[in-house]
Amino acid sequence: MFKELGAMMSLMGNRGKLKEEMEKLHAQLGAITAEGTAGAGYVTARVNGRLEVLSVKIADDAMKLNDREMLEDLVAAAVNQAMAKAREQVAAASGKMAESMGLPPGLLGGGFPGLA
């Protein structure tokens, strides 16, 4: 615990580097992409590290089923899966940033608020 407190105090004294590293991480978030699928590939969704939906693809076979409710559920499932994968990647990237700054893993909360 005291080790983490010391790391935080060190950070407070070097806010410029922290800000620079956070800006780098924020820039990297747009480059992170994750994909989720549902319904055996009927629906595929892609999101970025900012948790923005980049694309949703619906297979022709899914459209032929003519089942709106099922398709809506599959879209939600694919997007949720992609979001979960993106959160994992963001947590890993923020962990690497913390490590490069000499901070204990998890000290930054695994990413940005709302993404952990």
C-alpha positions in Angstrom: 0.0 0.0 0.0 2.8 2.4 0.9 4.6 1.5 -2.3 1.5 2.6 -4.3 1.2 5.8 -2.3 4.8 6.6 -3.1 4.2 5.9 -6.8 1.2 8.3 -6.7 3.2 11.0 -5.0 5.9 10.6 -7.6 3.3 11.0 -10.3 1.9 14.2 -8.7 5.4 15.6 -9.0 5.6 14.7 -12.6 2.2 15.7 -14.0 3.7 16.8 -17.3 4.8 13.2 -18.1 1.5 11.8 -16.9 -0.4 14.2 -19.1 1.8 13.3 -22.1 1.4 9.6 -21.5 -2.4 9.9 -21.1 -2.5 11.9 -24.4 -0.6 9.1 -26.1 -2.9 6.5 -24.7 -6.0 8.5 -25.8 -4.6 8.6 -29.3 -4.0 4.9 -29.3 -7.6 4.2 -28.3 -8.8 5.1 -31.8 -6.4 2.5 -33.3 -7.7 -0.3 -31.0 -10.4 -2.4 -32.7 -12.3 -5.4 -31.5 -14.8 -7.6 -33.2 -17.8 -9.5 -31.9 -20.0 -12.0 -33.6 -23.4 -13.5 -32.8 -25.6 -16.2 -34.2 -22.8 -18.3 -35.8 -21.7 -15.3 -37.8 -25.1 -13.9 -38.7 -24.0 -10.6 -37.2 -20.5 -9.1 -36.8 -19.8 -5.8 -35.0 -16.6 -3.8 -34.8 -15.8 -1.1 -32.2 -12.7 0.9 -31.3 -11.0 1.6 -28.0 -13.2 4.7 -27.5 -16.2 2.3 -27.5 -17.5 3.7 -30.7 -19.3 1.3 -33.1 -17.3 1.2 -36.3 -19.5 -1.2 -38.3 -22.3 -3.8 -38.0 -22.6 -6.4 -40.7 -25.6 -8.6 -41.1 -25.2 -11.8 -43.2 -27.6 -12.3 -46.1 -28.7 -15.6 -44.5 -29.8 -13.7 -41.4 -31.9 -11.3 -43.5 -33.7 -14.2 -45.2 -34.9 -15.5 -41.8 -37.2 -12.5 -41.6 -37.1 -12.5 -37.8 -36.7 -8.9 -36.6 -36.6 -9.6 -32.9 -33.9 -12.3 -33.3 -31.9 -10.0 -35.5 -32.1 -7.2 -32.9 -30.9 -9.6 -30.2 -28.0 -10.7 -32.3 -26.9 -7.2 -33.1 -27.0 -6.3 -29.3 -25.0 -9.5 -28.5 -22.4 -8.9 -31.2 -21.9 -5.2 -30.1 -21.7 -6.2 -26.4 -19.1 -8.9 -27.2 -17.0 -6.4 -29.3 -17.3 -3.8 -26.5 -16.0 -6.3 -23.9 -13.0 -7.2 -26.0 -12.3 -3.5 -26.6 -12.4 -2.9 -22.8 -9.9 -5.7 -22.3 -7.5 -4.2 -24.9 -7.9 -0.7 -23.3 -7.1 -2.2 -19.9 -4.0 -3.9 -21.2 -2.8 -0.7 -23.0 -3.4 1.4 -19.8 -1.6 -1.3 -17.8 1.4 -1.0 -20.1 1.4 2.7 -19.8 1.3 2.5 -16.0 4.2 -0.1 -16.0 6.3 2.2 -18.3 5.9 5.0 -15.7 6.9 2.7 -12.9 3.4 2.4 -11.4 1.9 -0.8 -10.0 -0.4 -2.7 -12.3 -4.1 -1.6 -11.9 -3.2 1.7 -10.3 -4.8 3.6 -13.1 -8.0 1.5 -12.8 -7.5 -0.5 -16.0 -8.2 2.4 -18.3 -10.6 5.3 -18.3 -13.6 5.8 -16.1 -16.5 3.7 -17.4 -14.2 1.5 -19.4 -12.9 -0.8 -16.7 
